């Protein structure tokens, strides 16, 4: 497993990954716009991510397995170099869960955050997403506070826990 910067040439494999995992993702997080699930939609998404990357506002990474298949995505977003903080988000394809991939990916992106001279990483996990809570705790993230009705998924409000990690 390795992390690799998202690139324009990833559009076909990223579209395949997103389509294959759409129902899985939408059972946990807000759905993407329907227009995302097309070649043009994914290409536009990649361009936006790379634009933010060039502005040092985002680090858009793919989690790639040993066979070169996209296993997931992991990003640092809303990077603030003045405050030295960023938000961490990740998602794994359903068939890649339960293998420790997310733990290793979070560990690796934390190292990249350190190289970017970031000090604080902030992440959110649903109170029902025990797996993500375990991944964050394993990687030294600390529960900071709870947020009621943080998001709406499948028509239901969900509560989330905010985590933070001080990057060494």
Contact map, one row per residue, 1 for C-alpha under 8 A:
111000000000000000000000000000000000000000000000000000000000001111000000000000000000000000000000000010000000000000000000000000000000000000000000000000000000000000000000
111100000000000000000000000000000000000000000000000000000000001111000000000000000000000000000000000000001000000000000000000000000000000000000000000000000000000000000000
111110000000000000000000000000000000000000000000000000000000111100000000000000000000000000000000000000001001100000000000000000000000000000000000000000000000000000000000
011111000000000000000000000000000000000000000000000000000000111100000000000000000000000000000000000000000000000000000000000000000000000000000000000000000000000000000000
001111100000000000000000000000000000000000000000000000000011110000000000000000000000000000000000000000000000000000000000000000000000000000000000000000000000000000000000
000111110100000000000000000000000000000000000100010000000001110000000000000000000000000000000000000000000000000000000000000000000000000000000000000000000000000000000000
000011111110000000000000000000000000000000000100010000000000000000000000000000000000000000000000000000000000000000000000000000000000000000000000000000000000000000000000
000001111110000000000000000000000000000000100110000000000000000000000000000000000000000000000000000000000000000000000000000000000000000000000000000000000000000000000000
000000111111000000000000000000000000000000000000000000000000000000000000000000000000000000000000000000000000000000000000000000000000000000000000000000000000000000000000
000001111111110000000000000000000000000000000000000000000000000000000000000000000000000000000000000000000000000000000000000000000000000000000000000000000000000000000000
000000111111111000000000000000000000001001100100000000000000000000000000000000000000000000000000000000000000000000000000000000000000000000000000000000000000000000000000
000000001111111100000000000000000000001000000000000000000000000000000000000000000000000000000000000000000000000000000000000000000000000000000000000000000000000000000000
000000000111111110000000000000000000000000000000000000000000000000001100000000000000000000000000000000000000000000000000000000000000000000000000000000000000000000000000
000000000111111111000000000000000000000001000000000000000000000000000100000000000000000000000000000000000000000000000000000000000000000000000000000000000000000000000000
000000000011111111100000000000000000111001000000000000000000000000000000000000000000000000000000000000000000000000000000000000000000000000000000000000000000000000000000
000000000001111111110000000000000000000000000000000000000000000000000000000000000000000000000000000000000000000000000000000000000000000000000000000000000000000000000000
000000000000111111111000000000000000000000000000000000000000000000000110000000000000000000001000000000000000000000000000000000000000000000000000000000000000000000000000
000000000000011111111100000000000000100000000000000000000000000000000000000000000000000000000000000000000000000000000000000000000000000000000000000000000000000000000000
000000000000001111111100000000000000100000000000000000000000000000000000000000000000000000000000000000000000000000000000000000000000000000000000000000000000000000000000
000000000000000111111110000000000000000000000000000000000000000000000000000000000000000000000000000000000000000000000000000000000000000000000000000000000000000000000000
000000000000000011111111100000000000000000000000000000000000000000000000000000000000000000001100000000000000000000000000000000000000000000000000000000000000000000000000
000000000000000001111111110000000000000000000000000000000000000000000000000000000000000000000000000000000000000000000000000000000000000000000000000000000000000000000000
000000000000000000011111111000000000000000000000000000000000000000000000000000000000000000000000000000000000000000000000000000000000000000000000000000000000000000000000
000000000000000000001111111100000000000000000000000000000000000000000000000000000000000000001100000000000000000000000000000000000000000000000000000000000000000000000000
000000000000000000001111111110100000000000000000000000000000000000000000000000000000000000100000000000000000000000000000000000000000000000000000000000000000000000000000
000000000000000000000111111111100000000000000000000000000000000000000000000000000000000000000000000000000000000000000000000000000000000000000000000000001100000000000000
000000000000000000000011111110000000000000000000000000000000000000000000000000000000000000000000000000000000000000000000000000000000000000000000000000001100000000000000
000000000000000000000001111111000000000000000000000000000000000000000000000000000000000000000000000000000000000000000000000000000000000000000000000000001000000000000000
000000000000000000000000111111100000000000000000000000000000000000000000000000000000000000000000000000000000000000000000000000000000000000000000000000011000000000000000
000000000000000000000000010111110000000000000000000000000000000000000000000000000000000000000000000000000000000000000000000000000000000000000000000000111100000000000000
000000000000000000000000110011111000000000000000000000000000000000000000000000000000000000000000000000000000000000000000000000000000000000000000000000001000000000000000
000000000000000000000000000001111101000000000000000000000000000000000000000000000000000000000000000000000000000000000000000000000000000000000000000000000000000000000000
000000000000000000000000000000111111100000000000000000000000000000000000000000000000000000000000000000000000000000000000000000000000000000000000000000000000000000000000
000000000000000000000000000000011111100000000000000000000000000000000000000000000000000000000000000000000000000000000000000000000000000000000000000000000000000000000000
000000000000000000000000000000001111110010000000000000000000000000000000000000000000000000000000000000000000000000000000000000000000000000000000000000000000000000000000
000000000000000000000000000000011111110111001000000000000000000000000000000000000000000000000000000000000000000000000000000000000000000000000000000000000000000000000000
000000000000001001100000000000001111111011000000000000000000000000000000000000000000000000000000000000000000000000000000000000000000000000000000000000000000000000000000
000000000000001000000000000000000011111111000000000000000000000000000000000000000000000000000000000000000000000000000000000000000000000000000000000000000000000000000000
000000000011001000000000000000000000111111100000000000000000000000000000000000000000000000000000000000000000000000000000000000000000000000000000000000000000000000000000
000000000000000000000000000000000001011111110000000000000000000000000000000000000000000000000000000000000000000000000000000000000000000000000000000000000000000000000000
000000000000000000000000000000000011111111111000000000000000000000000000000000000000000000000000000000000000000000000000000000000000000000000000000000000000000000000000
000000000010011000000000000000000001111111111100000000000000000000000000000000000000000000000000000000000000000000000000000000000000000000000000000000000000000000000000
000000010010000000000000000000000000001111111110000000000000000000000000000000000000000000000000000000000000000000000000000000000000000000000000000000000000000000000000
000000000000000000000000000000000000000111111111000000000000000000000000000000000000000000000000000000000000000000000000000000000000000000000000000000000000000000000000
000000000000000000000000000000000001000011111111100000000000000000000000000000000000000000000000000000000000000000000000000000000000000000000000000000000000000000000000
000001110010000000000000000000000000000001111111110000000000000000000000000000000000000000000000000000000000000000000000000000000000000000000000000000000000000000000000
000000010000000000000000000000000000000000111111111000000000000000000000000000000000000000000000000000000000000000000000000000000000000000000000000000000000000000000000
000000000000000000000000000000000000000000011111111100000000000000000000000000000000000000000000000000000000000000000000000000000000000000000000000000000000000000000000
000000000000000000000000000000000000000000001111111110000101000000000000000000000000000000000000000000000000000000000000000000000000000000000000000000000000000000000000
000001100000000000000000000000000000000000000111111111000001000000000000000000000000000000000000000000000000000000000000000000000000000000000000000000000000000000000000
000000000000000000000000000000000000000000000011111111100000000000000000000000000000000000000000000000000000000000000000000000000000000000000000000000000000000000000000
000000000000000000000000000000000000000000000001111111111110000000000000000000000000000000000000000000000000000000000000000000000000000000000000000000000000000000000000
000000000000000000000000000000000000000000000000111111111111000000000000000000000000000000000000000000000000000000000000000000000000000000000000000000000000000000000000
000000000000000000000000000000000000000000000000011111111000000000000000000000000000000000000000000000000000000000000000000000000000000000000000000000000000000000000000
000000000000000000000000000000000000000000000000001111111100000000000000000000000000000000000000000000000000000000000000000000000000000000000000000000000000000000000000
000000000000000000000000000000000000000000000000000111111110000000000000000000100000000000000000000000000000000000000000000000000000000000000000000000000000000000000000
000000000000000000000000000000000000000000000000000111111110000000000000000011110000000000000000000000000000000000000000000000000000000000000000000000000000000000000000
000000000000000000000000000000000000000000000000100110111111000000000000001111100000000000000000000000000000000000000000000000000000000000000000000000000000000000000000
000010000000000000000000000000000000000000000000000110011111100000000000001110000000000000000000000000000000000000000000000000000000000000000000000000000000000000000000
000011000000000000000000000000000000000000000000110010000111110000000000111110000000000000000000000000000000000000000000000000000000000000000000000000000000000000000000
001111000000000000000000000000000000000000000000000000000011111000000000111000000000000000000000000000000000000000000000000000000000000000000000000000000000000000000000
001111000000000000000000000000000000000000000000000000000001111100000111110000000000000000000000000000000000000000000000000000000000000000000000000000000000000000000000
111100000000000000000000000000000000000000000000000000000000111110000111110000000000000000000000000000001000000000000000000000000000000000000000000000000000000000000000
111100000000000000000000000000000000000000000000000000000000011111111111000000000000000000000000000000000000000000000000000000000000000000000000000000000000000000000000
110000000000000000000000000000000000000000000000000000000000001111111110000000000000000000000000000000000000000000000000000000000000000000000000000000000000000000000000
110000000000000000000000000000000000000000000000000000000000000111111000000000000000000000000000000000000000000000000000000000000000000000000000000000000000000000000000
000000000000000000000000000000000000000000000000000000000000000111111000000000000000000000000000000000000000000000000000000000000000000000000000000000000000000000000000
000000000000000000000000000000000000000000000000000000000000000111111100000000000000000000000000000000000000000000000000000000000000000000000000000000000000000000000000
000000000000100000000000000000000000000000000000000000000000000111111110000000000000000000000000000000000000000000000000000000000000000000000000000000000000000000000000
000000000000110010000000000000000000000000000000000000000000011110011111100000000000000000000000000000000000000000000000000000000000000000000000000000000000000000000000
000000000000000010000000000000000000000000000000000000000000011110001111100000000000000000011001000000000000000000000000000000000000000000000000000000000000000000000000
000000000000000000000000000000000000000000000000000000000000011100000111110000000000000001111000000000000000000000000000000000000000000000000000000000000000000000000000
000000000000000000000000000000000000000000000000000000000001111000000111111000000000000001110000000000000000000000000000000000000000000000000000000000000000000000000000
000000000000000000000000000000000000000000000000000000000001111000000001111100000000000111100000000000001100100000000000000000000000000000000000000000000000000000000000
000000000000000000000000000000000000000000000000000000000111100000000000111110000000001111000000000000000000000000000000000000000000000000000000000000000000000000000000
000000000000000000000000000000000000000000000000000000000111000000000000011111100000011110000000000000000000000000000000000000000000000000000000000000000000000000000000
000000000000000000000000000000000000000000000000000000001111000000000000001111100000011110000000000000000000000000000000000000000000000000000000000000000000000000000000
000000000000000000000000000000000000000000000000000000001100000000000000000111110000011000000000000000000000000000000000000000000000000000000000000000000000000000000000
000000000000000000000000000000000000000000000000000000011100000000000000000111111001111000000000000000000000000000000000000000000000000000000000000000000000000000000000
000000000000000000000000000000000000000000000000000000001000000000000000000001111111110000000000000000000000000000000000000000000000000000000000000000000000000000000000
000000000000000000000000000000000000000000000000000000000000000000000000000000111111100000000000000000000000000000001100000000000000000000000000000000000000000000000000
000000000000000000000000000000000000000000000000000000000000000000000000000000011111000000000000000000000000000000000000000000000000000000000000000000000000000000000000
000000000000000000000000000000000000000000000000000000000000000000000000000000011111100000000000000000000000000000000000000000000000000000000000000000000000000000000000
000000000000000000000000000000000000000000000000000000000000000000000000000000111111110000000000000000000000000000001111000000000000000000000000000000000000000000000000
000000000000000000000000000000000000000000000000000000000000000000000000000000111011111000000000000000000000000000000111110000000000000000000000000000000000000000000000
000000000000000000000000000000000000000000000000000000000000000000000000000111110001111100000000000000000000000000000101110000000000000000000000000000000000000000000000
000000000000000000000000000000000000000000000000000000000000000000000000001111100000111110000000000000000000000000000000111000000000000000000000000000000000000000000000
000000000000000000000000000000000000000000000000000000000000000000000000011110000000011111000000000000000000000000000000111000000000000000000000000000000000000000000000
000000000000000000000000000000000000000000000000000000000000000000000000011110000000001111100000000000000000000000000000001100000000000000000000000000000000000000000000
000000000000000000000000000000000000000000000000000000000000000000000001111000000000000111110000000001000000000000000000000000000000000000000000000000000000000000000000
000000000000000000000000100000000000000000000000000000000000000000000001110000000000000011111000000000000000000000000000000000000000000000000000000000000000000000000000
000000000000000000000000000000000000000000000000000000000000000000000011100000000000000001111101100001000000000000000000000000000000000000000000000000000000000000000000
000000000000000010001001000000000000000000000000000000000000000000000011000000000000000000111111100000000000000000000000000000000000000000000000000000000000000000000000
000000000000000000001001000000000000000000000000000000000000000000000000000000000000000000011111100000000000000000000000000000000000000000000000000000000000000000000000
000000000000000000000000000000000000000000000000000000000000000000000000000000000000000000001111100000000000000000000000000000000000000000000000000000000000000000000000
000000000000000000000000000000000000000000000000000000000000000000000010000000000000000000011111111010000000000000000000000000000000000000000000000000000000000000000000
000000000000000000000000000000000000000000000000000000000000000000000000000000000000000000011111111111000000000000000000000000000000000000000000000000000000000000000000
000000000000000000000000000000000000000000000000000000000000000000000000000000000000000000000001111110000000000000000000000000000000000000000000000000000000000000000000
000000000000000000000000000000000000000000000000000000000000000000000000000000000000000000000001111111000000000000000000000000000000000000000000000000000000000000000000
000000000000000000000000000000000000000000000000000000000000000000000000000000000000000000000000111111110000000000000000000000000000000000000000000000000000000000000000
100000000000000000000000000000000000000000000000000000000000000000000000000000000000000000000001111111111000000000000000000000000000000000000000000000000000000000000000
000000000000000000000000000000000000000000000000000000000000000000000000000000000000000001010000101111111100000000000000000000000000001000000000000000000000000000000000
000000000000000000000000000000000000000000000000000000000000000000000000000000000000000000000000000111111110000000000000000000000000001101100000000000000000000000000000
000000000000000000000000000000000000000000000000000000000000000000000000000000000000000000000000000111111111000000000000000000000000000000000000000000000000000000000000
011000000000000000000000000000000000000000000000000000000000001000000000010000000000000000000000000011111111100000000000000000000000000000000000000000000000000000000000
000000000000000000000000000000000000000000000000000000000000000000000000010000000000000000000000000001111111110000000000000000000000001100100000000000000000000000000000
000000000000000000000000000000000000000000000000000000000000000000000000000000000000000000000000000000111111111000000000000000000000000000100000000000000000000000000000
001000000000000000000000000000000000000000000000000000000000000000000000000000000000000000000000000000011111111100000000000000000000000000000000000000000000000000000000
001000000000000000000000000000000000000000000000000000000000000000000000010000000000000000000000000000001111111110000000000000000000000000000000000000000000000000000000
000000000000000000000000000000000000000000000000000000000000000000000000000000000000000000000000000000000111111111000000000000000000000000000000000000000000000000000010
000000000000000000000000000000000000000000000000000000000000000000000000000000000000000000000000000000000011111111100000000000000000000000000000000000000000000000000000
000000000000000000000000000000000000000000000000000000000000000000000000000000000000000000000000000000000001111111110000000000000000000000000000000000000000000000000000
000000000000000000000000000000000000000000000000000000000000000000000000000000000000000000000000000000000000111111111110000000000000000000000000000000000000000000000010
000000000000000000000000000000000000000000000000000000000000000000000000000000000000000000000000000000000000011111111110000000000000000000000000000000000000000000000011
000000000000000000000000000000000000000000000000000000000000000000000000000000000000000000000000000000000000001111111100000000000000000000000000000000000000000000000000
000000000000000000000000000000000000000000000000000000000000000000000000000000000000000000000000000000000000000111111100000000000000000000000000000000000000000000000000
000000000000000000000000000000000000000000000000000000000000000000000000000000001001000000000000000000000000000011111110000000000000000000000000000000000000000000000000
000000000000000000000000000000000000000000000000000000000000000000000000000000001001110000000000000000000000000011111111100000000000000000000000000000000000000000000010
000000000000000000000000000000000000000000000000000000000000000000000000000000000001100000000000000000000000000011001111100000000000000000000000000000000000000000000111
000000000000000000000000000000000000000000000000000000000000000000000000000000000001110000000000000000000000000000000111110000000000000000000000000000000000000000011110
000000000000000000000000000000000000000000000000000000000000000000000000000000000000111100000000000000000000000000000111111000000000000000000000000000000000000000011110
000000000000000000000000000000000000000000000000000000000000000000000000000000000000111100000000000000000000000000000001111100000000000000000000000000000000000001111000
000000000000000000000000000000000000000000000000000000000000000000000000000000000000001110000000000000000000000000000000111110000000000000000000000000000000000001110000
000000000000000000000000000000000000000000000000000000000000000000000000000000000000000010000000000000000000000000000000011111000000000000000000000000000000000111100000
000000000000000000000000000000000000000000000000000000000000000000000000000000000000000000000000000000000000000000000000001111101001100000000000000000000000000111100000
000000000000000000000000000000000000000000000000000000000000000000000000000000000000000000000000000000000000000000000000000111111100000000000000000000000000011110000000
000000000000000000000000000000000000000000000000000000000000000000000000000000000000000000000000000000000000000000000000000011111100000000000000000000000000011110000000
000000000000000000000000000000000000000000000000000000000000000000000000000000000000000000000000000000000000000000000000000001111100000000000000000000000000000000000000
000000000000000000000000000000000000000000000000000000000000000000000000000000000000000000000000000000000000000000000000000011111111100000000000000000000000000000000000
000000000000000000000000000000000000000000000000000000000000000000000000000000000000000000000000000000000000000000000000000001111111110000000000000000000000000000000000
000000000000000000000000000000000000000000000000000000000000000000000000000000000000000000000000000000000000000000000000000000001111111000000000000000000000000000000000
000000000000000000000000000000000000000000000000000000000000000000000000000000000000000000000000000000000000000000000000000010001111111100000000000000000000000000000000
000000000000000000000000000000000000000000000000000000000000000000000000000000000000000000000000000000000000000000000000000010001111111110000000000000000000000000000000
000000000000000000000000000000000000000000000000000000000000000000000000000000000000000000000000000000000000000000000000000000000111111111000000000000000000000000000000
000000000000000000000000000000000000000000000000000000000000000000000000000000000000000000000000000001100100000000000000000000000011111111100000000000000000000000000000
000000000000000000000000000000000000000000000000000000000000000000000000000000000000000000000000000000100100000000000000000000000001111111111100000000000000000000100000
000000000000000000000000000000000000000000000000000000000000000000000000000000000000000000000000000000000000000000000000000000000000111111111100000000000000000000000000
000000000000000000000000000000000000000000000000000000000000000000000000000000000000000000000000000000100000000000000000000000000000011111111000000000000000000000000000
000000000000000000000000000000000000000000000000000000000000000000000000000000000000000000000000000000100110000000000000000000000000001111111000000000000000000000000000
000000000000000000000000000000000000000000000000000000000000000000000000000000000000000000000000000000000000000000000000000000000000000111111100000000000000000000001000
000000000000000000000000000000000000000000000000000000000000000000000000000000000000000000000000000000000000000000000000000000000000000111111110000000000000000000111100
000000000000000000000000000000000000000000000000000000000000000000000000000000000000000000000000000000000000000000000000000000000000000110011111000000000000000000111000
000000000000000000000000000000000000000000000000000000000000000000000000000000000000000000000000000000000000000000000000000000000000000000001111100000000000000011110000
000000000000000000000000000000000000000000000000000000000000000000000000000000000000000000000000000000000000000000000000000000000000000000000111110000000000000011110000
000000000000000000000000000000000000000000000000000000000000000000000000000000000000000000000000000000000000000000000000000000000000000000000011111000000000000011100000
000000000000000000000000000000000000000000000000000000000000000000000000000000000000000000000000000000000000000000000000000000000000000000000001111100000000001111000000
000000000000000000000000000000000000000000000000000000000000000000000000000000000000000000000000000000000000000000000000000000000000000000000000111111000000001111000000
000000000000000000000000000000000000000000000000000000000000000000000000000000000000000000000000000000000000000000000000000000000000000000000000011111000000011100000000
000000000000000000000000000000000000000000000000000000000000000000000000000000000000000000000000000000000000000000000000000000000000000000000000001111110000111100000000
000000000000000000000000000000000000000000000000000000000000000000000000000000000000000000000000000000000000000000000000000000000000000000000000001111110000111100000000
000000000000000000000000000001000000000000000000000000000000000000000000000000000000000000000000000000000000000000000000000000000000000000000000000011111000111100000000
000000000000000000000000000011000000000000000000000000000000000000000000000000000000000000000000000000000000000000000000000000000000000000000000000011111111110000000000
000000000000000000000000011111100000000000000000000000000000000000000000000000000000000000000000000000000000000000000000000000000000000000000000000000111111110000000000
000000000000000000000000011001000000000000000000000000000000000000000000000000000000000000000000000000000000000000000000000000000000000000000000000000011111000000000000
000000000000000000000000000000000000000000000000000000000000000000000000000000000000000000000000000000000000000000000000000000000000000000000000000000011111100000000000
000000000000000000000000000000000000000000000000000000000000000000000000000000000000000000000000000000000000000000000000000000000000000000000000000000011111110000000000
000000000000000000000000000000000000000000000000000000000000000000000000000000000000000000000000000000000000000000000000000000000000000000000000000011111011111000000000
000000000000000000000000000000000000000000000000000000000000000000000000000000000000000000000000000000000000000000000000000001100000000000000000000111111001111100000000
000000000000000000000000000000000000000000000000000000000000000000000000000000000000000000000000000000000000000000000000000001100000000000000000011111100000111110000000
000000000000000000000000000000000000000000000000000000000000000000000000000000000000000000000000000000000000000000000000000111100000000000000000011111100000011111000000
000000000000000000000000000000000000000000000000000000000000000000000000000000000000000000000000000000000000000000000000000111100000000000000011111000000000001111100000
000000000000000000000000000000000000000000000000000000000000000000000000000000000000000000000000000000000000000000000000011110000000000000000011111000000000000111110000
000000000000000000000000000000000000000000000000000000000000000000000000000000000000000000000000000000000000000000000000011110000000000100001111100000000000000011111000
000000000000000000000000000000000000000000000000000000000000000000000000000000000000000000000000000000000000000000000001111000000000000000001111000000000000000001111100
000000000000000000000000000000000000000000000000000000000000000000000000000000000000000000000000000000000000000000000001110000000000000000011100000000000000000000111110
000000000000000000000000000000000000000000000000000000000000000000000000000000000000000000000000000000000000000000000011100000000000000000001000000000000000000000011111
000000000000000000000000000000000000000000000000000000000000000000000000000000000000000000000000000000000000010011000111100000000000000000000000000000000000000000001111
000000000000000000000000000000000000000000000000000000000000000000000000000000000000000000000000000000000000000001000010000000000000000000000000000000000000000000000111
